[in-house]
Amino acid sequence: MSEQPAPADQARQQLEPAAADGLRAYAARTRERADQFAAVLEDVAANGLPSVEDCTPWEELREAHLARLAAQRPAIA
């Protein structure tokens, strides 16, 4: 997105209050996830990588994520 203001002849369309609230909530969730990710990276930078025994194999992470996605989607008959 451009950091420049819109020209004066192009008025910006205002959002409905509910849509603006939803967008703010999405921004807050995204910011929270980014902060968590940054904290993990800072921990790795300060302390090094964790030992293999302390890590979860990616296959387990993948299966858990796929199970969450399947639970969110209604079954198709």
C-alpha positions in Angstrom: 0.0 0.0 0.0 1.1 3.5 -0.7 2.1 5.8 2.1 1.0 8.8 0.1 -2.3 10.4 0.9 -5.1 10.0 -1.7 -5.7 12.9 -4.0 -8.2 15.4 -2.8 -10.7 14.6 -5.6 -10.9 10.9 -4.5 -12.8 10.7 -1.3 -12.3 7.6 0.8 -15.3 5.3 1.3 -16.0 4.9 5.0 -16.7 1.5 6.4 -19.8 0.5 8.3 -19.1 0.5 12.1 -19.3 -3.3 12.3 -16.9 -3.8 9.4 -14.5 -1.3 11.0 -14.7 -3.1 14.3 -14.1 -6.5 12.6 -11.1 -5.1 10.8 -9.6 -3.7 14.0 -10.1 -7.1 15.7 -8.3 -8.8 12.8 -5.5 -6.3 13.0 -5.2 -6.9 16.8 -5.0 -10.7 16.3 -2.4 -10.3 13.5 -0.4 -8.0 15.7 -0.5 -10.5 18.6 0.7 -13.4 16.4 3.5 -11.2 15.0 4.5 -10.3 18.6 4.6 -14.0 19.6 6.7 -14.9 16.5 9.1 -12.0 17.2 9.5 -13.2 20.8 10.4 -16.7 19.6 13.0 -15.3 17.2 14.4 -13.1 19.9 14.7 -16.2 22.2 16.5 -18.2 19.5 18.8 -15.3 18.9 19.6 -14.9 22.7 19.7 -18.6 23.6 20.3 -20.6 20.4 18.2 -23.3 18.9 16.4 -25.7 21.3 17.5 -29.3 21.5 15.9 -31.8 19.2 14.3 -33.6 22.2 12.4 -30.4 23.1 11.0 -29.9 19.6 7.8 -31.3 18.1 8.3 -33.1 14.8 6.8 -31.3 11.9 4.6 -34.3 11.0 2.8 -34.0 14.3 2.3 -30.3 13.8 1.0 -30.9 10.3 -1.5 -33.5 11.4 -2.7 -31.3 14.3 -3.2 -28.4 11.9 -5.1 -30.6 9.4 -7.3 -31.9 12.2 -8.1 -28.3 13.2 -9.0 -27.4 9.6 -11.1 -30.5 9.2 -13.0 -29.7 12.4 -13.8 -26.2 11.1 -15.1 -27.4 7.7 -18.6 -29.0 7.6 -18.6 -32.6 6.3 -19.6 -32.9 2.6 -21.9 -35.7 1.8 
